[in-house]
Amino acid sequence: SVQSDSPADEAGIVTGDVVLSVNEEPIDGQIGLVAAIRDAAPGQVVEIVILREGERITVTATLVAREPG
């Protein structure tokens, strides 16, 4: 799922998209996605390749600090 007003939402990622890579690093599932962005700094722009309905799409997202909890 994609949270409203999140960096993913603002980048145009929608529920059902499959993340293939972040900054050219292949992603293997949700754990791989978390690992790919966990060490990035808030404000960093990342390039994300997604698969949507059989089409590869590249978007960019600006990371933000995660709220505790």
Number of C-alpha atoms within 10 A of each C-alpha: 10 15 12 10 9 15 17 20 15 16 16 14 26 16 11 12 19 19 22 19 19 21 13 11 14 15 19 14 11 11 9 16 17 11 12 18 15 11 8 14 12 12 11 11 15 17 16 22 23 21 16 15 9 9 9 13 14 17 15 18 20 16 18 14 9 8 5 4 3
